[in-house]
Amino acid sequence: MAGDLIDSIARKKARLDRLRPLRADAVARLQKHYDVELTYTSNAIEGNTLTLRETAEVVEHGIAVGGKSLREHLEAVDHYEALLWMRELAAKSGLVGEDTVCELHRRIVARSQPGIAGIYSRNPRRIAGKSSARGCCRPPPSRSRPSRRISG
């Protein structure tokens, strides 16, 4: 069973390698697809009701979706733009520090939740589905994280 899976993966990897290097337009299409997908899934986890198709319409074409709130539109646009900013930053420098993470967060919620943009949460967090017995899967208490706003 495991051997069959490994063989299947090896065949697929060899097929993929034969397609390389990918053309620039193919890479751009894949990147756009995954950026929209990441924006959709990230926002859906937070309760945004835009569908994947609606998210694509909003971020790629600026089309407003009837029956959806302005906040949901702003969440999608801000997340997508923050993702593009992070990708550009990563291409220039491989270093990501605390200031970068706070700036990324600020950009993600800049217009939908400006009151929390770029600041550490003061609320306790729990990772659903993870065992808290080991402690490694639980975020540190909010009181142990610095409480500051990123300037900029």
C-alpha positions in Angstrom: 0.0 0.0 0.0 2.7 2.5 1.0 4.9 1.4 -1.9 2.0 2.0 -4.4 1.5 5.5 -3.0 5.3 6.2 -3.2 5.4 5.0 -6.8 2.4 7.1 -7.7 3.9 10.2 -6.2 7.2 9.5 -8.0 5.4 9.1 -11.4 3.5 12.4 -10.8 6.7 14.2 -9.7 8.5 12.9 -12.9 5.6 14.2 -15.0 5.8 17.6 -13.3 9.5 17.8 -13.8 9.1 17.2 -17.5 6.9 20.4 -17.7 9.6 22.5 -16.1 10.5 25.2 -16.3 7.0 26.5 -16.4 6.3 29.5 -18.8 6.0 32.8 -17.0 2.3 33.2 -17.9 1.6 29.8 -16.4 3.3 30.7 -13.2 1.4 34.0 -13.0 -1.9 32.2 -13.6 -1.1 29.6 -10.9 0.0 32.3 -8.5 -3.2 34.3 -9.0 -5.3 31.2 -8.6 -3.6 30.3 -5.3 -3.7 33.9 -4.0 -7.5 34.1 -4.6 -7.9 30.6 -3.0 -5.9 31.6 0.0 -7.8 34.9 0.4 -11.1 33.0 0.1 -10.2 30.3 2.7 -8.6 32.6 5.1 -11.7 34.9 5.1 -14.1 32.0 5.2 -12.5 30.7 8.4 -13.1 34.1 9.9 -16.8 34.0 8.9 -16.8 35.9 5.6 -19.7 34.5 3.4 -18.3 35.4 0.0 -18.0 32.3 -2.2 -14.7 31.5 -4.0 -16.2 32.8 -7.2 -17.4 36.0 -5.5 -14.0 36.5 -3.9 -12.4 36.2 -7.3 -14.8 38.8 -8.8 -14.2 41.2 -5.9 -10.4 41.0 -5.9 -9.7 40.5 -9.6 -12.4 42.8 -11.1 -13.6 45.1 -8.3 -17.1 43.9 -8.8 -19.4 44.3 -5.8 -21.6 41.3 -4.9 -25.2 42.0 -4.1 -26.4 41.0 -0.7 -22.9 41.0 0.8 -21.7 43.5 3.3 -19.1 46.2 2.6 -17.0 44.7 5.4 -16.9 41.3 3.5 -15.7 43.1 0.4 -13.1 45.0 2.3 -11.8 41.9 4.0 -11.3 40.2 0.6 -9.6 43.2 -1.0 -7.4 44.0 2.0 -6.3 40.3 2.4 -5.5 39.9 -1.3 -3.5 43.2 -1.4 -1.7 42.2 1.8 -0.8 38.9 0.2 0.6 40.6 -2.8 2.6 43.0 -0.6 4.0 40.0 1.4 4.9 38.2 -1.9 6.8 41.3 -3.1 8.6 41.7 0.2 9.6 38.0 0.2 11.1 38.4 -3.3 13.3 41.2 -2.0 14.3 39.8 1.3 14.0 36.5 3.0 13.9 38.1 6.4 10.5 38.3 8.2 10.5 39.8 11.7 7.9 40.8 14.2 7.5 44.2 12.6 6.7 42.6 9.3 4.1 40.3 10.8 2.4 43.2 12.5 2.4 45.2 9.3 1.0 42.2 7.4 -1.8 42.0 10.0 -2.4 45.8 9.8 -2.8 45.5 6.0 -5.1 42.5 6.3 -7.7 44.2 8.6 -6.9 47.9 7.7 -10.4 48.8 6.5 -12.6 46.1 7.9 -11.3 46.2 11.5 -9.1 49.3 11.9 -9.3 49.2 15.7 -7.2 46.0 15.8 -5.0 46.6 12.9 -1.3 45.8 13.6 -1.8 45.1 17.3 -1.6 41.9 19.3 -4.9 40.5 20.5 -5.6 40.8 24.2 -8.0 37.8 24.0 -7.0 34.3 24.8 -6.7 32.0 21.8 -7.4 28.3 21.4 -6.5 26.1 18.4 -9.5 23.8 17.8 -8.9 20.2 17.3 -5.5 20.2 18.9 -4.7 18.5 22.2 -3.8 21.0 24.9 -2.2 18.2 27.0 1.3 18.8 25.4 1.1 22.6 25.7 3.0 23.0 22.4 -0.1 23.5 20.4 -1.5 26.3 22.6 -0.5 29.9 21.9 1.1 31.8 24.7 -1.4 33.7 26.9 -2.1 37.2 25.5 -0.6 38.9 28.5 2.8 37.4 27.6 2.9 39.0 24.1 3.9 42.6 23.7 1.0 45.0 23.4 2.1 47.6 20.8 1.0 49.1 17.6 3.2 49.0 14.6 4.0 52.5 13.3 3.6 53.3 9.7 
